Amino acid sequence: MFHIDPSDPTPAEAQIVRTVRSAVGAGLLTAGQAMPTVRQLAVDLRVGANAVARAYAELERQRVLETVGGVGTVVRASPEAIRREELYDELCALEDTFLRQAAELGFSLNDVIIHLHGRRTP
């Protein structure tokens, strides 16, 4: 299920994070499902254990994985949570583009807020 592309210049740990997030988002990994140990995944992917440990730590920080005493690392997030987060990321990118273009047209952030507030539907 997990794959590292050695020709990809992206660091192995970032590829692991991306792969796990994608697998959870696609429903291939489900909440409560056990993850391979750091050592086992490192062997399977032919990467250093430190890269896997850093990826797992980042995924825990993102609340995608969690460490459960006596069990190991398990999936914490649901596909819906991952998709929602990705949608928020996309929304932020759209906002950045919109605000940059509004500024190029001479509108301030306050102008934009006032305009958007006027467009709200009850």
N, CA, C and O atoms as CSV, one atom per row, in Angstrom:
chain,resi,resn,atom,element,x,y,z
A,1,MET,N,N,0.817,-1.190,0.000
A,1,MET,CA,C,0.000,0.000,0.000
A,1,MET,C,C,0.865,1.260,0.000
A,1,MET,O,O,0.530,2.245,-0.657
A,2,PHE,N,N,1.961,1.229,0.726
A,2,PHE,CA,C,2.829,2.400,0.816
A,2,PHE,C,C,3.948,2.284,-0.200
A,2,PHE,O,O,4.471,1.199,-0.455
A,3,HIS,N,N,4.302,3.416,-0.771
A,3,HIS,CA,C,5.315,3.429,-1.820
A,3,HIS,C,C,6.115,4.719,-1.721
A,3,HIS,O,O,5.566,5.792,-1.473
A,4,ILE,N,N,7.414,4.595,-1.920
A,4,ILE,CA,C,8.309,5.746,-1.996
A,4,ILE,C,C,8.911,5.750,-3.384
A,4,ILE,O,O,9.409,4.727,-3.856
A,5,ASP,N,N,8.868,6.892,-4.036
A,5,ASP,CA,C,9.449,7.027,-5.373
A,5,ASP,C,C,10.855,7.585,-5.229
A,5,ASP,O,O,11.017,8.768,-4.930
A,6,PRO,N,N,11.883,6.753,-5.437
A,6,PRO,CA,C,13.258,7.221,-5.263
A,6,PRO,C,C,13.647,8.320,-6.251
A,6,PRO,O,O,14.588,9.072,-5.997
A,7,SER,N,N,12.934,8.422,-7.373
A,7,SER,CA,C,13.261,9.470,-8.349
A,7,SER,C,C,12.600,10.806,-8.000
A,7,SER,O,O,12.924,11.836,-8.591
A,8,ASP,N,N,11.676,10.784,-7.041
A,8,ASP,CA,C,11.004,12.005,-6.595
A,8,ASP,C,C,11.944,12.761,-5.660
A,8,ASP,O,O,12.441,12.183,-4.694
A,9,PRO,N,N,12.196,14.047,-5.930
A,9,PRO,CA,C,13.093,14.809,-5.060
A,9,PRO,C,C,12.494,15.113,-3.684
A,9,PRO,O,O,13.197,15.595,-2.796
A,10,THR,N,N,11.210,14.838,-3.506
A,10,THR,CA,C,10.562,15.055,-2.215
A,10,THR,C,C,11.167,14.099,-1.192
A,10,THR,O,O,11.315,12.911,-1.477
A,11,PRO,N,N,11.521,14.599,-0.001
A,11,PRO,CA,C,12.094,13.717,1.022
A,11,PRO,C,C,11.160,12.544,1.341
A,11,PRO,O,O,9.938,12.660,1.250
A,12,ALA,N,N,11.762,11.426,1.713
A,12,ALA,CA,C,10.996,10.204,2.002
A,12,ALA,C,C,9.927,10.455,3.054
A,12,ALA,O,O,8.803,9.972,2.915
A,13,GLU,N,N,10.254,11.200,4.102
A,13,GLU,CA,C,9.263,11.413,5.161
A,13,GLU,C,C,8.041,12.169,4.641
A,13,GLU,O,O,6.916,11.881,5.050
A,14,ALA,N,N,8.253,13.132,3.742
A,14,ALA,CA,C,7.125,13.876,3.161
A,14,ALA,C,C,6.301,12.975,2.251
A,14,ALA,O,O,5.076,13.090,2.203
A,15,GLN,N,N,6.967,12.082,1.533
A,15,GLN,CA,C,6.237,11.132,0.688
A,15,GLN,C,C,5.390,10.186,1.544
A,15,GLN,O,O,4.270,9.836,1.170
A,16,ILE,N,N,5.924,9.781,2.675
A,16,ILE,CA,C,5.175,8.900,3.578
A,16,ILE,C,C,3.947,9.633,4.111
A,16,ILE,O,O,2.847,9.079,4.126
A,17,VAL,N,N,4.132,10.871,4.546
A,17,VAL,CA,C,3.009,11.666,5.051
A,17,VAL,C,C,1.931,11.783,3.977
A,17,VAL,O,O,0.750,11.557,4.242
A,18,ARG,N,N,2.346,12.135,2.775
A,18,ARG,CA,C,1.398,12.307,1.664
A,18,ARG,C,C,0.661,10.993,1.374
A,18,ARG,O,O,-0.554,10.994,1.173
A,19,THR,N,N,1.393,9.881,1.352
A,19,THR,CA,C,0.804,8.578,1.051
A,19,THR,C,C,-0.203,8.152,2.114
A,19,THR,O,O,-1.288,7.672,1.787
A,20,VAL,N,N,0.152,8.326,3.375
A,20,VAL,CA,C,-0.761,7.932,4.458
A,20,VAL,C,C,-2.013,8.804,4.430
A,20,VAL,O,O,-3.126,8.292,4.549
A,21,ARG,N,N,-1.839,10.118,4.273
A,21,ARG,CA,C,-3.001,11.016,4.209
A,21,ARG,C,C,-3.918,10.626,3.044
A,21,ARG,O,O,-5.140,10.607,3.187
A,22,SER,N,N,-3.321,10.320,1.905
A,22,SER,CA,C,-4.114,9.918,0.737
A,22,SER,C,C,-4.861,8.616,1.003
A,22,SER,O,O,-6.030,8.481,0.640
A,23,ALA,N,N,-4.189,7.661,1.633
A,23,ALA,CA,C,-4.818,6.370,1.926
A,23,ALA,C,C,-5.986,6.540,2.897
A,23,ALA,O,O,-7.025,5.898,2.739
A,24,VAL,N,N,-5.817,7.398,3.895
A,24,VAL,CA,C,-6.919,7.653,4.834
A,24,VAL,C,C,-8.056,8.366,4.109
A,24,VAL,O,O,-9.222,8.005,4.268
A,25,GLY,N,N,-7.717,9.375,3.315
A,25,GLY,CA,C,-8.735,10.122,2.576
A,25,GLY,C,C,-9.522,9.257,1.612
A,25,GLY,O,O,-10.705,9.499,1.376
A,26,ALA,N,N,-8.866,8.246,1.053
A,26,ALA,CA,C,-9.528,7.338,0.104
A,26,ALA,C,C,-10.263,6.198,0.806
A,26,ALA,O,O,-10.927,5.388,0.159
A,27,GLY,N,N,-10.142,6.141,2.131
A,27,GLY,CA,C,-10.805,5.074,2.871
A,27,GLY,C,C,-10.050,3.760,2.864
A,27,GLY,O,O,-10.585,2.740,3.298
A,28,LEU,N,N,-8.802,3.764,2.374
A,28,LEU,CA,C,-7.995,2.541,2.364
A,28,LEU,C,C,-7.459,2.217,3.750
A,28,LEU,O,O,-7.190,1.058,4.067
A,29,LEU,N,N,-7.307,3.243,4.570
A,29,LEU,CA,C,-6.950,3.077,5.976
A,29,LEU,C,C,-8.107,3.648,6.782
A,29,LEU,O,O,-8.594,4.739,6.484
A,30,THR,N,N,-8.549,2.922,7.794
A,30,THR,CA,C,-9.700,3.365,8.567
A,30,THR,C,C,-9.317,3.655,10.012
A,30,THR,O,O,-8.320,3.141,10.520
A,31,ALA,N,N,-10.117,4.478,10.660
A,31,ALA,CA,C,-9.861,4.840,12.055
A,31,ALA,C,C,-9.746,3.578,12.903
A,31,ALA,O,O,-10.575,2.672,12.817
A,32,GLY,N,N,-8.703,3.540,13.719
A,32,GLY,CA,C,-8.451,2.399,14.590
A,32,GLY,C,C,-7.560,1.334,13.982
A,32,GLY,O,O,-7.087,0.441,14.685
A,33,GLN,N,N,-7.329,1.421,12.685
A,33,GLN,CA,C,-6.491,0.422,12.012
A,33,GLN,C,C,-5.035,0.601,12.430
A,33,GLN,O,O,-4.523,1.720,12.467
A,34,ALA,N,N,-4.378,-0.506,12.740
A,34,ALA,CA,C,-2.973,-0.468,13.154
A,34,ALA,C,C,-2.070,-0.178,11.962
A,34,ALA,O,O,-2.285,-0.677,10.857
A,35,MET,N,N,-1.066,0.632,12.213
A,35,MET,CA,C,-0.048,0.941,11.212
A,35,MET,C,C,1.147,0.022,11.435
A,35,MET,O,O,1.335,-0.499,12.534
A,36,PRO,N,N,1.956,-0.179,10.393
A,36,PRO,CA,C,3.188,-0.951,10.602
A,36,PRO,C,C,4.085,-0.227,11.610
A,36,PRO,O,O,4.007,0.991,11.765
A,37,THR,N,N,4.926,-0.988,12.283
A,37,THR,CA,C,5.887,-0.343,13.179
A,37,THR,C,C,6.835,0.514,12.350
A,37,THR,O,O,6.962,0.329,11.140
A,38,VAL,N,N,7.489,1.441,13.010
A,38,VAL,CA,C,8.459,2.300,12.326
A,38,VAL,C,C,9.507,1.442,11.637
A,38,VAL,O,O,9.819,1.649,10.464
A,39,ARG,N,N,10.038,0.491,12.361
A,39,ARG,CA,C,11.090,-0.366,11.807
A,39,ARG,C,C,10.589,-1.166,10.607
A,39,ARG,O,O,11.274,-1.257,9.588
A,40,GLN,N,N,9.381,-1.750,10.731
A,40,GLN,CA,C,8.847,-2.567,9.638
A,40,GLN,C,C,8.601,-1.728,8.388
A,40,GLN,O,O,8.933,-2.154,7.282
A,41,LEU,N,N,8.020,-0.535,8.554
A,41,LEU,CA,C,7.758,0.306,7.390
A,41,LEU,C,C,9.065,0.774,6.758
A,41,LEU,O,O,9.165,0.874,5.536
A,42,ALA,N,N,10.060,1.059,7.585
A,42,ALA,CA,C,11.366,1.462,7.050
A,42,ALA,C,C,11.963,0.344,6.202
A,42,ALA,O,O,12.501,0.598,5.124
A,43,VAL,N,N,11.870,-0.886,6.684
A,43,VAL,CA,C,12.378,-2.035,5.926
A,43,VAL,C,C,11.585,-2.203,4.631
A,43,VAL,O,O,12.163,-2.386,3.560
A,44,ASP,N,N,10.253,-2.139,4.740
A,44,ASP,CA,C,9.396,-2.317,3.560
A,44,ASP,C,C,9.674,-1.267,2.484
A,44,ASP,O,O,9.674,-1.574,1.292
A,45,LEU,N,N,9.909,-0.029,2.915
A,45,LEU,CA,C,10.108,1.070,1.959
A,45,LEU,C,C,11.574,1.297,1.596
A,45,LEU,O,O,11.895,2.091,0.712
A,46,ARG,N,N,12.451,0.586,2.293
A,46,ARG,CA,C,13.896,0.738,2.085
A,46,ARG,C,C,14.352,2.172,2.339
A,46,ARG,O,O,15.092,2.768,1.556
A,47,VAL,N,N,13.877,2.702,3.472
A,47,VAL,CA,C,14.288,4.037,3.913
A,47,VAL,C,C,14.746,3.921,5.360
A,47,VAL,O,O,14.533,2.897,6.009
A,48,GLY,N,N,15.372,4.970,5.852
A,48,GLY,CA,C,15.820,4.965,7.231
A,48,GLY,C,C,14.661,5.025,8.212
A,48,GLY,O,O,13.626,5.633,7.938
A,49,ALA,N,N,14.849,4.389,9.350
A,49,ALA,CA,C,13.812,4.401,10.383
A,49,ALA,C,C,13.534,5.819,10.866
A,49,ALA,O,O,12.407,6.136,11.247
A,50,ASN,N,N,14.559,6.679,10.854
A,50,ASN,CA,C,14.350,8.063,11.283
A,50,ASN,C,C,13.364,8.790,10.375
A,50,ASN,O,O,12.571,9.602,10.852
A,51,ALA,N,N,13.402,8.509,9.075
A,51,ALA,CA,C,12.463,9.145,8.141
A,51,ALA,C,C,11.032,8.717,8.459
A,51,ALA,O,O,10.117,9.540,8.444
A,52,VAL,N,N,10.845,7.444,8.743
A,52,VAL,CA,C,9.508,6.949,9.084
A,52,VAL,C,C,9.065,7.540,10.420
A,52,VAL,O,O,7.914,7.953,10.564
A,53,ALA,N,N,9.967,7.582,11.394
A,53,ALA,CA,C,9.624,8.139,12.707
A,53,ALA,C,C,9.216,9.604,12.579
A,53,ALA,O,O,8.254,10.040,13.212
A,54,ARG,N,N,9.947,10.367,11.760
A,54,ARG,CA,C,9.590,11.783,11.553
A,54,ARG,C,C,8.236,11.902,10.857
A,54,ARG,O,O,7.441,12.779,11.194
A,55,ALA,N,N,7.973,11.030,9.893
A,55,ALA,CA,C,6.677,11.044,9.199
A,55,ALA,C,C,5.548,10.717,10.174
A,55,ALA,O,O,4.523,11.398,10.185
A,56,TYR,N,N,5.727,9.693,10.984
A,56,TYR,CA,C,4.704,9.334,11.963
A,56,TYR,C,C,4.479,10.483,12.947
A,56,TYR,O,O,3.341,10.782,13.307
A,57,ALA,N,N,5.563,11.125,13.379
A,57,ALA,CA,C,5.427,12.255,14.308
A,57,ALA,C,C,4.628,13.388,13.661
A,57,ALA,O,O,3.774,13.998,14.305
A,58,GLU,N,N,4.907,13.663,12.399
A,58,GLU,CA,C,4.165,14.710,11.688
A,58,GLU,C,C,2.697,14.313,11.533
A,58,GLU,O,O,1.812,15.152,11.698
A,59,LEU,N,N,2.435,13.068,11.225
A,59,LEU,CA,C,1.053,12.601,11.087
A,59,LEU,C,C,0.318,12.626,12.428
A,59,LEU,O,O,-0.893,12.845,12.463
A,60,GLU,N,N,1.029,12.407,13.514
A,60,GLU,CA,C,0.413,12.551,14.840
A,60,GLU,C,C,0.110,14.016,15.112
A,60,GLU,O,O,-0.946,14.346,15.653
A,61,ARG,N,N,1.033,14.894,14.737
A,61,ARG,CA,C,0.815,16.332,14.920
A,61,ARG,C,C,-0.412,16.785,14.131
A,61,ARG,O,O,-1.168,17.645,14.583
A,62,GLN,N,N,-0.599,16.205,12.958
A,62,GLN,CA,C,-1.745,16.536,12.110
A,62,GLN,C,C,-3.015,15.801,12.533
A,62,GLN,O,O,-4.071,15.983,11.928
A,63,ARG,N,N,-2.914,14.973,13.567
A,63,ARG,CA,C,-4.033,14.204,14.109
A,63,ARG,C,C,-4.567,13.153,13.140
A,63,ARG,O,O,-5.745,12.797,13.177
A,64,VAL,N,N,-3.689,12.666,12.282
A,64,VAL,CA,C,-4.050,11.587,11.362
A,64,VAL,C,C,-3.776,10.240,12.031
A,64,VAL,O,O,-4.549,9.294,11.873
A,65,LEU,N,N,-2.681,10.159,12.772
A,65,LEU,CA,C,-2.308,8.946,13.505
A,65,LEU,C,C,-2.232,9.261,14.990
A,65,LEU,O,O,-2.155,10.422,15.391
A,66,GLU,N,N,-2.255,8.210,15.800
A,66,GLU,CA,C,-2.006,8.367,17.231
A,66,GLU,C,C,-1.332,7.105,17.751
A,66,GLU,O,O,-1.517,6.013,17.213
A,67,THR,N,N,-0.548,7.279,18.803
A,67,THR,CA,C,0.114,6.144,19.432
A,67,THR,C,C,-0.726,5.709,20.622
A,67,THR,O,O,-1.056,6.516,21.492
A,68,VAL,N,N,-1.065,4.438,20.652
A,68,VAL,CA,C,-1.879,3.871,21.723
A,68,VAL,C,C,-1.008,2.889,22.487
A,68,VAL,O,O,-0.456,1.952,21.909
A,69,GLY,N,N,-0.889,3.109,23.787
A,69,GLY,CA,C,-0.071,2.238,24.616
A,69,GLY,C,C,-0.472,0.779,24.498
A,69,GLY,O,O,-1.654,0.446,24.586
A,70,GLY,N,N,0.504,-0.086,24.300
A,70,GLY,CA,C,0.258,-1.512,24.194
A,70,GLY,C,C,-0.254,-1.961,22.837
A,70,GLY,O,O,-0.352,-3.159,22.572
A,71,VAL,N,N,-0.584,-1.000,21.970
A,71,VAL,CA,C,-1.108,-1.336,20.644
A,71,VAL,C,C,-0.145,-0.890,19.558
A,71,VAL,O,O,0.140,-1.641,18.625
A,72,GLY,N,N,0.350,0.321,19.680
A,72,GLY,CA,C,1.235,0.893,18.668
A,72,GLY,C,C,0.583,2.093,18.009
A,72,GLY,O,O,-0.272,2.751,18.601
A,73,THR,N,N,0.985,2.367,16.803
A,73,THR,CA,C,0.459,3.515,16.064
A,73,THR,C,C,-0.762,3.078,15.273
A,73,THR,O,O,-0.726,2.086,14.545
A,74,VAL,N,N,-1.847,3.834,15.426
A,74,VAL,CA,C,-3.093,3.525,14.730
A,74,VAL,C,C,-3.602,4.768,14.010
A,74,VAL,O,O,-3.216,5.894,14.321
A,75,VAL,N,N,-4.473,4.532,13.048
A,75,VAL,CA,C,-5.106,5.626,12.316
A,75,VAL,C,C,-6.113,6.290,13.242
A,75,VAL,O,O,-6.906,5.619,13.903
A,76,ARG,N,N,-6.070,7.596,13.277
A,76,ARG,CA,C,-6.990,8.356,14.120
A,76,ARG,C,C,-8.063,9.050,13.286
A,76,ARG,O,O,-9.228,9.091,13.682
A,77,ALA,N,N,-7.678,9.588,12.148
A,77,ALA,CA,C,-8.580,10.415,11.343
A,77,ALA,C,C,-9.503,9.571,10.479
A,77,ALA,O,O,-9.195,8.433,10.126
A,78,SER,N,N,-10.628,10.157,10.154
A,78,SER,CA,C,-11.569,9.525,9.230
A,78,SER,C,C,-11.354,10.101,7.839
A,78,SER,O,O,-10.772,11.177,7.702
A,79,PRO,N,N,-11.814,9.405,6.806
A,79,PRO,CA,C,-11.699,9.961,5.456
A,79,PRO,C,C,-12.369,11.328,5.345
A,79,PRO,O,O,-11.878,12.218,4.651
A,80,GLU,N,N,-13.495,11.482,6.036
A,80,GLU,CA,C,-14.216,12.754,5.982
A,80,GLU,C,C,-13.378,13.885,6.564
A,80,GLU,O,O,-13.366,14.990,6.022
A,81,ALA,N,N,-12.675,13.615,7.667
A,81,ALA,CA,C,-11.844,14.650,8.286
A,81,ALA,C,C,-10.705,15.057,7.360
A,81,ALA,O,O,-10.383,16.240,7.251
A,82,ILE,N,N,-10.096,14.080,6.693
A,82,ILE,CA,C,-9.007,14.377,5.762
A,82,ILE,C,C,-9.536,15.194,4.593
A,82,ILE,O,O,-8.937,16.200,4.215
A,83,ARG,N,N,-10.653,14.766,4.020
A,83,ARG,CA,C,-11.221,15.501,2.879
A,83,ARG,C,C,-11.604,16.915,3.281
A,83,ARG,O,O,-11.384,17.857,2.519
A,84,ARG,N,N,-12.175,17.074,4.471
A,84,ARG,CA,C,-12.575,18.404,4.949
A,84,ARG,C,C,-11.345,19.294,5.086
A,84,ARG,O,O,-11.371,20.460,4.691
A,85,GLU,N,N,-10.280,18.750,5.639
A,85,GLU,CA,C,-9.045,19.520,5.794
A,85,GLU,C,C,-8.483,19.917,4.433
A,85,GLU,O,O,-8.023,21.044,4.253
A,86,GLU,N,N,-8.519,18.997,3.482
A,86,GLU,CA,C,-8.027,19.306,2.140
A,86,GLU,C,C,-8.880,20.381,1.479
A,86,GLU,O,O,-8.361,21.231,0.755
A,87,LEU,N,N,-10.194,20.347,1.726
A,87,LEU,CA,C,-11.069,21.386,1.187
A,87,LEU,C,C,-10.750,22.743,1.805
A,87,LEU,O,O,-10.763,23.760,1.112
A,88,TYR,N,N,-10.462,22.763,3.107
A,88,TYR,CA,C,-10.075,24.016,3.747
A,88,TYR,C,C,-8.771,24.544,3.160
A,88,TYR,O,O,-8.627,25.748,2.948
A,89,ASP,N,N,-7.825,23.654,2.899
A,89,ASP,CA,C,-6.569,24.073,2.271
A,89,ASP,C,C,-6.832,24.684,0.903
A,89,ASP,O,O,-6.231,25.694,0.539
A,90,GLU,N,N,-7.737,24.062,0.146
A,90,GLU,CA,C,-8.082,24.582,-1.173
A,90,GLU,C,C,-8.778,25.936,-1.052
A,90,GLU,O,O,-8.523,26.843,-1.844
A,91,LEU,N,N,-9.655,26.067,-0.062
A,91,LEU,CA,C,-10.334,27.339,0.174
A,91,LEU,C,C,-9.325,28.435,0.508
A,91,LEU,O,O,-9.440,29.556,0.014
A,92,CYS,N,N,-8.340,28.116,1.343
A,92,CYS,CA,C,-7.307,29.105,1.690
A,92,CYS,C,C,-6.537,29.548,0.455
A,92,CYS,O,O,-6.223,30.729,0.309
A,93,ALA,N,N,-6.234,28.618,-0.427
A,93,ALA,CA,C,-5.523,28.971,-1.659
A,93,ALA,C,C,-6.385,29.885,-2.525
A,93,ALA,O,O,-5.879,30.845,-3.106
A,94,LEU,N,N,-7.684,29.595,-2.614
A,94,LEU,CA,C,-8.595,30.456,-3.372
A,94,LEU,C,C,-8.680,31.849,-2.749
A,94,LEU,O,O,-8.683,32.855,-3.458
A,95,GLU,N,N,-8.748,31.897,-1.420
A,95,GLU,CA,C,-8.791,33.186,-0.728
A,95,GLU,C,C,-7.541,34.002,-1.021
A,95,GLU,O,O,-7.624,35.198,-1.300
A,96,ASP,N,N,-6.380,33.351,-0.955
A,96,ASP,CA,C,-5.124,34.057,-1.226
A,96,ASP,C,C,-5.123,34.656,-2.619
A,96,ASP,O,O,-4.731,35.807,-2.809
A,97,THR,N,N,-5.562,33.872,-3.593
A,97,THR,CA,C,-5.615,34.353,-4.976
A,97,THR,C,C,-6.597,35.513,-5.097
A,97,THR,O,O,-6.286,36.535,-5.709
A,98,PHE,N,N,-7.772,35.354,-4.517
A,98,PHE,CA,C,-8.800,36.390,-4.574
A,98,PHE,C,C,-8.309,37.692,-3.944
A,98,PHE,O,O,-8.464,38.762,-4.532
A,99,LEU,N,N,-7.722,37.606,-2.757
A,99,LEU,CA,C,-7.259,38.811,-2.064
A,99,LEU,C,C,-6.109,39.476,-2.805
A,99,LEU,O,O,-6.025,40.704,-2.846
A,100,ARG,N,N,-5.228,38.682,-3.386
A,100,ARG,CA,C,-4.128,39.252,-4.164
A,100,ARG,C,C,-4.675,39.999,-5.382
A,100,ARG,O,O,-4.233,41.106,-5.688
A,101,GLN,N,N,-5.630,39.390,-6.068
A,101,GLN,CA,C,-6.213,40.033,-7.248
A,101,GLN,C,C,-7.005,41.281,-6.862
A,101,GLN,O,O,-6.969,42.281,-7.580
A,102,ALA,N,N,-7.712,41.234,-5.749
A,102,ALA,CA,C,-8.454,42.413,-5.283
A,102,ALA,C,C,-7.489,43.549,-4.968
A,102,ALA,O,O,-7.760,44.705,-5.293
A,103,ALA,N,N,-6.366,43.225,-4.337
A,103,ALA,CA,C,-5.362,44.247,-4.021
A,103,ALA,C,C,-4.780,44.843,-5.294
A,103,ALA,O,O,-4.535,46.047,-5.364
A,104,GLU,N,N,-4.557,44.001,-6.303
A,104,GLU,CA,C,-4.043,44.495,-7.584
A,104,GLU,C,C,-5.030,45.451,-8.247
A,104,GLU,O,O,-4.630,46.326,-9.015
A,105,LEU,N,N,-6.317,45.286,-7.952
A,105,LEU,CA,C,-7.348,46.176,-8.487
A,105,LEU,C,C,-7.550,47.413,-7.609
A,105,LEU,O,O,-8.363,48.284,-7.921
A,106,GLY,N,N,-6.799,47.475,-6.510
A,106,GLY,CA,C,-6.856,48.645,-5.641
A,106,GLY,C,C,-7.805,48.529,-4.466
A,106,GLY,O,O,-8.048,49.517,-3.773
A,107,PHE,N,N,-8.347,47.344,-4.227
A,107,PHE,CA,C,-9.261,47.168,-3.103
A,107,PHE,C,C,-8.494,46.730,-1.861
A,107,PHE,O,O,-7.599,45.888,-1.930
A,108,SER,N,N,-8.858,47.316,-0.732
A,108,SER,CA,C,-8.249,46.916,0.536
A,108,SER,C,C,-8.984,45.692,1.080
A,108,SER,O,O,-10.051,45.323,0.590
A,109,LEU,N,N,-8.403,45.082,2.084
A,109,LEU,CA,C,-9.061,43.946,2.735
A,109,LEU,C,C,-10.401,44.393,3.306
A,109,LEU,O,O,-11.391,43.666,3.222
A,110,ASN,N,N,-10.430,45.590,3.888
A,110,ASN,CA,C,-11.676,46.114,4.445
A,110,ASN,C,C,-12.741,46.282,3.357
A,110,ASN,O,O,-13.912,45.974,3.578
A,111,ASP,N,N,-12.327,46.774,2.173
A,111,ASP,CA,C,-13.267,46.897,1.049
A,111,ASP,C,C,-13.868,45.533,0.710
A,111,ASP,O,O,-15.074,45.407,0.498
A,112,VAL,N,N,-13.024,44.536,0.663
A,112,VAL,CA,C,-13.474,43.185,0.317
A,112,VAL,C,C,-14.446,42.659,1.369
A,112,VAL,O,O,-15.482,42.086,1.032
A,113,ILE,N,N,-14.109,42.855,2.636
A,113,ILE,CA,C,-14.978,42.377,3.722
A,113,ILE,C,C,-16.347,43.043,3.646
A,113,ILE,O,O,-17.375,42.376,3.761
A,114,ILE,N,N,-16.358,44.361,3.451
A,114,ILE,CA,C,-17.630,45.091,3.347
A,114,ILE,C,C,-18.439,44.569,2.168
A,114,ILE,O,O,-19.646,44.355,2.281
A,115,HIS,N,N,-17.775,44.368,1.045
A,115,HIS,CA,C,-18.470,43.874,-0.145
A,115,HIS,C,C,-19.043,42.476,0.092
A,115,HIS,O,O,-20.200,42.212,-0.234
A,116,LEU,N,N,-18.240,41.596,0.653
A,116,LEU,CA,C,-18.713,40.232,0.905
A,116,LEU,C,C,-19.834,40.205,1.941
A,116,LEU,O,O,-20.776,39.421,1.830
A,117,HIS,N,N,-19.722,41.059,2.935
A,117,HIS,CA,C,-20.770,41.117,3.959
A,117,HIS,C,C,-22.098,41.531,3.326
A,117,HIS,O,O,-23.152,41.026,3.712
A,118,GLY,N,N,-22.053,42.430,2.373
A,118,GLY,CA,C,-23.257,42.870,1.685
A,118,GLY,C,C,-23.871,41.790,0.814
A,118,GLY,O,O,-25.064,41.842,0.515
A,119,ARG,N,N,-23.079,40.818,0.405
A,119,ARG,CA,C,-23.561,39.732,-0.461
A,119,ARG,C,C,-24.152,38.576,0.321
A,119,ARG,O,O,-24.779,37.693,-0.265
A,120,ARG,N,N,-23.967,38.564,1.619
A,120,ARG,CA,C,-24.453,37.440,2.436
A,120,ARG,C,C,-25.951,37.293,2.304
A,120,ARG,O,O,-26.688,38.276,2.235
A,121,THR,N,N,-26.379,36.071,2.270
A,121,THR,CA,C,-27.813,35.809,2.222
A,121,THR,C,C,-28.288,35.482,3.630
A,121,THR,O,O,-27.566,34.840,4.393
A,122,PRO,N,N,-29.486,35.913,3.979
A,122,PRO,CA,C,-29.991,35.654,5.347
A,122,PRO,C,C,-30.258,34.189,5.598
A,122,PRO,O,O,-30.682,33.818,6.693
